[in-house]
Amino acid sequence: MTEPCSIASSARPDGGRVTGAYLQPVLETAAAHGVDGARLARAAAMPLETLGADSIAARDYIALLAAGAALSGDPHFGLHVGERVRPGTFSVYGLVLMACRDFGQALEQTLRYEQLAHDLGRSHLALAGAEAMYGWTSHYPSASRHLVESVFAGIRVFGSWLAGRPLGPRHLAFVHAGEAPADEYLRVLGAVPQFGAGANVARFDAALLGMPVPNADPSLYPVLRQHAERLLSERSAGDGILAQVRAIVIDRLAHGGARLPTVAASLGVSPRTLQRKLAEAGASFQQVLDGARYELARGYLRQRDLNLVDIAFLLGYQEQSAFTHAFREWSGINPGAWREAAN
C-alpha cells in the first residue's frame, strides 16, 4: 500500500478540541490494521507526541481519522472506529449516561455534555408522535464520511451496551454519498442508511426513551452530573475570552480594525498576553478571526443582493480572491457554489 505524504484536515476555524480518550478508538482501529501511531501521525502531518496529549485540536483528530482510513484501506474505517467506543471514550459524560434512569434521560445528557468529549458536532433530539429522531450536525461538513459514520456507530454500540441488547433504528440517513458495501452498515448500525439525505438522522420508536437503563445506579447521577457541570463551567470560562475577542472582531471587520494589536488594546492587554489567554482557551487569534469570518460569510451569502466583492469588503478582505481562497479552505467549495447549494 502506498503511504501518503500528508492528509490535509478539514479545518473548522474555531479552536475546537477532542479529548485523548475520544481519540483512542481511532488509534486502536488503525493498529488493528497494522498502522502504528508513528505512521499515522506522519501521514496526518503532526508530531507523534500529539497522540498522547490530554486533548488535541479537532482538525487534527479529523486528519488522523482520514489518515487511518487511507492507510488501512478499510472502506468502513469510521464504522469500525465507532465499534471500539466504550464508556471511557466519553470521559465524564459517559459515566453520567451510565447512571441515568432511562434512555430518554441519557439522550438529554448527551445533548448537554457531548462537548466535554469533543467539538466535532452536536446532537439533537426531536419527537413526532410515536417516533423519535436523533440527529447529529457535523461542525466539519467537508470532513470525510468516516467522521459521521464513526459517531453513529459509537452511539449505537454504546446504546446497545447500556441496554444489554442490540438496538437498531427504524430508519437511518446520512448526508454523504454511499461509497462502501452495504452489508457492513447493516451489521454495525443495524440498518442500511439512505445516502445523500438532507441531514444525518436515525429514527426510532419513541417508546425506547422510557426504557430503563439496566444496572444503572441513579443514586450516583446527582454527583456525576455535578462534576460534569463543573467541567462545563470551567470550559465556559475558557470560552469567555474567545467570546470577547470574537465580538470585537465582528464589530471591526469591515473597518479594518480586526487585527491582534487593535483587539488586544480594546481589551486592555498586550498582544502577547492576549495570545497567551487564547492559547489557554485552546485557540489562536487567527482561528477566532477565521471562525467569525466564516460564520458571517455564510449569512452574507444567503443575502442575494450582496455580491462577492461586497462580502469580501464586509469581512475585511482587500481582494475578492483572498475571500474566495479562504472560504474554499473553510468549506471545501467556492462561495458561489455554496450560495447556490444553500438557496
C-alpha positions as CSV (number, residue, x, y, z in Angstrom):
1,M,0.0,0.0,0.0
2,T,1.3,3.5,-0.9
3,E,1.7,5.7,2.1
4,P,0.5,9.3,1.6
5,C,2.9,12.1,2.5
6,S,0.2,14.1,4.1
7,I,-3.5,14.1,4.5
8,A,-5.0,17.5,5.0
9,S,-7.5,18.1,7.7
10,S,-10.9,19.7,7.3
11,A,-10.4,22.8,9.4
12,R,-13.3,24.3,11.4
13,P,-11.6,27.6,12.2
14,D,-12.7,27.9,15.8
15,G,-10.2,26.1,18.0
16,G,-12.4,23.0,18.6
17,R,-10.9,20.2,20.7
18,V,-11.2,16.4,21.1
19,T,-10.2,14.6,24.3
20,G,-7.4,12.0,24.2
21,A,-9.9,9.4,25.3
22,Y,-12.1,10.1,22.3
23,L,-9.1,9.6,20.0
24,Q,-8.3,6.2,21.3
25,P,-10.7,4.2,19.1
26,V,-9.1,5.8,16.1
27,L,-5.6,4.7,17.2
28,E,-6.9,1.2,18.1
29,T,-8.6,0.7,14.8
30,A,-5.6,1.8,12.9
31,A,-3.4,-0.5,15.0
32,A,-5.7,-3.4,14.2
33,H,-4.9,-2.8,10.5
34,G,-1.1,-2.7,11.2
35,V,-0.9,1.1,11.2
36,D,1.1,2.2,14.3
37,G,0.9,5.6,15.9
38,A,4.2,6.9,14.3
39,R,3.0,6.1,10.8
40,L,-0.5,7.5,11.5
41,A,0.9,10.8,12.9
42,R,3.3,11.1,10.0
43,A,0.5,10.7,7.4
44,A,-1.6,13.3,9.3
45,A,1.4,15.7,9.3
46,M,1.6,16.1,13.1
47,P,4.2,15.3,15.8
48,L,3.9,11.8,17.3
49,E,3.6,13.2,20.9
50,T,0.3,14.8,19.8
51,L,-1.3,11.3,20.1
52,G,-0.6,11.1,23.8
53,A,-2.0,14.5,24.8
54,D,-5.0,15.0,27.0
55,S,-6.7,16.7,24.1
56,I,-6.0,17.6,20.5
57,A,-7.3,20.1,18.0
58,A,-10.5,18.8,16.3
59,R,-8.9,19.4,12.9
60,D,-6.0,17.1,14.0
61,Y,-8.5,14.4,15.0
62,I,-10.1,14.7,11.6
63,A,-6.7,14.4,9.9
64,L,-5.9,11.3,11.9
65,L,-9.3,9.7,11.1
66,A,-8.7,10.4,7.4
67,A,-5.1,9.1,7.6
68,G,-6.3,5.9,9.3
69,A,-8.9,5.3,6.6
70,A,-6.4,5.8,3.8
71,L,-3.5,3.8,5.3
72,S,-5.7,0.9,6.4
73,G,-7.5,0.6,3.1
74,D,-10.6,-0.1,5.2
75,P,-13.7,1.3,3.4
76,H,-15.6,1.1,6.7
77,F,-12.9,2.6,8.9
78,G,-15.3,5.0,10.5
79,L,-17.8,2.3,11.4
80,H,-15.0,0.2,13.0
81,V,-13.8,3.2,15.0
82,G,-17.3,3.6,16.4
83,E,-17.4,-0.2,17.2
84,R,-14.5,0.4,19.6
85,V,-16.3,3.0,21.7
86,R,-16.6,2.2,25.4
87,P,-17.7,4.2,28.5
88,G,-14.3,5.7,29.0
89,T,-14.4,7.1,25.4
90,F,-16.8,9.7,26.5
91,S,-14.9,10.7,29.7
92,V,-17.0,12.1,32.5
93,Y,-20.2,12.3,30.5
94,G,-20.0,8.6,29.7
95,L,-20.3,8.0,33.4
96,V,-23.3,10.3,33.7
97,L,-25.0,8.2,31.0
98,M,-24.4,5.0,32.9
99,A,-26.2,6.5,35.9
100,C,-29.3,7.7,34.0
101,R,-32.6,6.1,35.0
102,D,-33.8,5.7,31.3
103,F,-32.7,6.2,27.8
104,G,-34.6,9.5,27.5
105,Q,-32.5,11.0,30.3
106,A,-29.4,9.5,28.8
107,L,-30.1,11.3,25.5
108,E,-30.9,14.5,27.2
109,Q,-27.5,14.4,29.0
110,T,-25.8,13.6,25.7
111,L,-27.2,16.9,24.3
112,R,-25.7,18.8,27.2
113,Y,-22.4,17.1,27.9
114,E,-21.3,15.8,24.4
115,Q,-18.9,18.8,24.2
116,L,-16.9,17.5,27.2
117,A,-15.7,14.8,24.8
118,H,-15.4,16.6,21.5
119,D,-16.2,19.7,19.5
120,L,-16.8,17.7,16.3
121,G,-20.5,18.3,16.1
122,R,-23.7,18.4,18.2
123,S,-26.5,16.0,18.8
124,H,-30.2,16.9,18.8
125,L,-33.4,15.0,19.5
126,A,-36.9,15.5,18.3
127,L,-40.2,13.8,18.8
128,A,-43.0,13.2,16.2
129,G,-45.8,11.2,17.7
130,A,-44.7,7.6,18.2
131,E,-41.4,8.2,16.5
132,A,-38.2,9.9,17.9
133,M,-35.4,11.3,15.8
134,Y,-31.7,11.5,16.8
135,G,-29.7,13.8,14.6
136,W,-26.1,14.8,14.6
137,T,-24.9,18.0,12.9
138,S,-21.2,18.0,12.0
139,H,-19.1,21.1,12.6
140,Y,-16.9,19.9,9.8
141,P,-19.1,19.2,6.8
142,S,-16.1,18.8,4.4
143,A,-14.6,16.1,6.6
144,S,-14.6,12.5,5.2
145,R,-17.7,10.4,5.7
146,H,-15.8,8.4,8.3
147,L,-16.5,11.1,10.9
148,V,-20.3,10.9,10.7
149,E,-20.2,7.1,10.5
150,S,-17.9,6.8,13.5
151,V,-20.3,8.9,15.6
152,F,-23.4,6.9,14.7
153,A,-21.6,3.6,15.1
154,G,-20.4,4.7,18.5
155,I,-23.9,5.8,19.6
156,R,-25.4,2.5,18.5
157,V,-22.6,0.4,20.1
158,F,-22.7,2.3,23.4
159,G,-26.5,2.4,23.5
160,S,-26.7,-1.4,22.9
161,W,-24.2,-1.9,25.6
162,L,-26.3,0.2,28.0
163,A,-29.4,-1.7,27.1
164,G,-27.8,-5.1,27.3
165,R,-29.2,-6.0,23.9
166,P,-28.9,-4.8,20.3
167,L,-30.7,-1.5,19.5
168,G,-31.4,-0.5,15.9
169,P,-33.0,2.4,14.2
170,R,-36.2,2.2,12.1
171,H,-34.5,4.4,9.5
172,L,-31.1,5.9,9.1
173,A,-30.0,8.7,6.8
174,F,-26.6,10.3,6.1
175,V,-25.8,13.5,4.1
176,H,-22.8,12.0,2.4
177,A,-22.9,9.6,-0.6
178,G,-22.7,5.9,-0.2
179,E,-19.2,4.8,-1.1
180,A,-18.8,1.4,0.5
181,P,-20.6,-2.1,0.6
182,A,-23.9,-2.1,2.4
183,D,-23.6,-5.3,4.3
184,E,-21.2,-3.8,6.9
185,Y,-23.6,-0.9,7.6
186,L,-26.3,-3.4,8.4
187,R,-24.0,-5.4,10.7
188,V,-22.7,-2.4,12.7
189,L,-25.6,0.1,12.5
190,G,-28.5,-2.3,12.3
191,A,-29.8,-0.6,9.1
192,V,-28.5,0.3,5.7
193,P,-28.6,4.1,5.5
194,Q,-30.2,6.3,3.0
195,F,-27.4,8.4,1.5
196,G,-27.5,11.9,0.1
197,A,-30.1,12.9,2.6
198,G,-30.6,16.4,4.0
199,A,-29.4,15.6,7.5
200,N,-27.7,12.9,9.5
201,V,-30.5,11.2,11.4
202,A,-31.6,8.0,13.0
203,R,-35.4,7.5,13.5
204,F,-36.5,5.0,16.2
205,D,-39.5,4.1,18.3
206,A,-40.1,6.9,20.9
207,A,-41.1,4.2,23.5
208,L,-37.4,3.5,23.7
209,L,-36.9,6.8,25.6
210,G,-38.8,5.4,28.5
211,M,-36.9,2.2,28.7
212,P,-34.9,1.9,32.0
213,V,-31.1,1.6,31.7
214,P,-30.3,-1.9,33.2
215,N,-27.8,-2.0,36.0
216,A,-27.8,1.8,36.3
217,D,-27.2,3.4,39.7
218,P,-29.4,6.6,39.7
219,S,-28.1,7.4,43.2
220,L,-24.8,8.3,41.6
221,Y,-26.4,10.6,39.0
222,P,-26.5,13.8,41.0
223,V,-22.8,13.5,42.0
224,L,-21.7,12.7,38.5
225,R,-23.8,15.4,37.0
226,Q,-22.4,18.0,39.4
227,H,-18.9,17.0,38.3
228,A,-19.9,17.3,34.7
229,E,-21.5,20.7,35.3
230,R,-18.3,21.9,37.0
231,L,-16.2,20.8,34.0
232,L,-18.7,22.5,31.7
233,S,-18.4,25.7,33.7
234,E,-14.6,25.6,33.6
235,R,-14.8,25.1,29.8
236,S,-17.2,28.1,29.5
237,A,-14.8,30.2,31.5
238,G,-12.1,29.4,29.0
239,D,-14.6,30.2,26.2
240,G,-15.1,33.7,27.8
241,I,-12.0,35.2,26.2
242,L,-13.0,33.6,22.9
243,A,-16.4,35.3,23.0
244,Q,-14.9,38.7,23.9
245,V,-12.4,38.5,21.1
246,R,-15.0,37.3,18.6
247,A,-17.4,40.1,19.5
248,I,-14.7,42.8,18.9
249,V,-13.6,41.1,15.7
250,I,-17.1,41.1,14.3
251,D,-17.6,44.7,15.2
252,R,-14.4,45.9,13.5
253,L,-14.1,43.6,10.5
254,A,-15.5,46.0,7.9
255,H,-13.4,48.9,9.3
256,G,-10.0,47.2,9.1
257,G,-9.7,47.1,12.9
258,A,-9.8,43.3,13.4
259,R,-6.1,42.9,14.0
260,L,-4.4,41.4,17.0
261,P,-2.9,44.7,18.4
262,T,-6.1,46.6,18.0
263,V,-8.2,43.9,19.6
264,A,-5.7,43.5,22.5
265,A,-5.8,47.2,23.1
266,S,-9.6,47.1,23.2
267,L,-9.3,44.5,26.0
268,G,-6.7,46.5,27.8
269,V,-4.0,43.8,27.4
270,S,-0.8,43.4,25.4
271,P,-0.9,41.3,22.2
272,R,1.3,38.7,23.8
273,T,-1.0,38.4,26.8
274,L,-4.0,38.1,24.5
275,Q,-2.2,35.4,22.6
276,R,-1.5,33.5,25.8
277,K,-5.1,33.7,27.0
278,L,-6.4,32.5,23.7
279,A,-3.9,29.6,23.7
280,E,-5.1,28.6,27.2
281,A,-8.6,28.5,25.8
282,G,-7.4,26.2,23.0
283,A,-7.4,28.7,20.1
284,S,-5.3,31.3,18.3
285,F,-6.3,34.8,17.2
286,Q,-6.3,33.6,13.6
287,Q,-8.7,30.8,14.4
288,V,-11.1,33.2,16.1
289,L,-10.8,35.6,13.2
290,D,-11.4,32.9,10.6
291,G,-14.3,31.5,12.6
292,A,-16.1,34.8,12.8
293,R,-15.5,35.4,9.1
294,Y,-16.8,32.0,8.1
295,E,-20.0,32.4,10.2
296,L,-20.6,35.9,8.8
297,A,-19.8,34.8,5.3
298,R,-22.5,32.1,5.3
299,G,-25.0,34.7,6.5
300,Y,-24.0,37.2,3.8
301,L,-24.1,34.6,1.1
302,R,-27.7,33.9,1.8
303,Q,-28.4,37.6,1.0
304,R,-28.7,37.6,-2.8
305,D,-28.4,41.3,-3.0
306,L,-24.8,41.1,-1.8
307,N,-22.2,40.2,-4.4
308,L,-18.9,38.5,-3.6
309,V,-17.0,41.8,-3.8
310,D,-19.3,43.3,-1.2
311,I,-19.0,40.3,1.1
312,A,-15.2,40.3,0.8
313,F,-15.2,44.0,1.9
314,L,-17.6,43.4,4.8
315,L,-15.3,40.6,6.0
316,G,-12.2,42.8,5.9
317,Y,-10.6,41.5,2.7
318,Q,-9.0,43.8,0.3
319,E,-9.5,41.4,-2.6
320,Q,-12.3,39.1,-3.6
321,S,-9.8,36.5,-4.5
322,A,-8.5,36.3,-0.9
323,F,-12.0,35.8,0.4
324,T,-12.7,33.1,-2.2
325,H,-9.5,31.3,-1.3
326,A,-10.2,31.4,2.4
327,F,-13.8,30.3,2.0
328,R,-12.7,27.3,0.0
329,E,-10.3,26.4,2.8
330,W,-13.1,26.5,5.4
331,S,-15.9,24.8,3.5
332,G,-14.2,22.8,0.7
333,I,-16.1,24.7,-2.0
334,N,-16.2,28.1,-3.6
335,P,-18.5,30.8,-2.1
336,G,-20.6,30.9,-5.3
337,A,-21.2,27.2,-5.2
338,W,-22.0,27.3,-1.5
339,R,-24.6,30.1,-2.2
340,E,-26.3,28.0,-4.9
341,A,-26.5,25.0,-2.6
342,A,-27.8,27.0,0.3
343,N,-30.6,28.7,-1.6
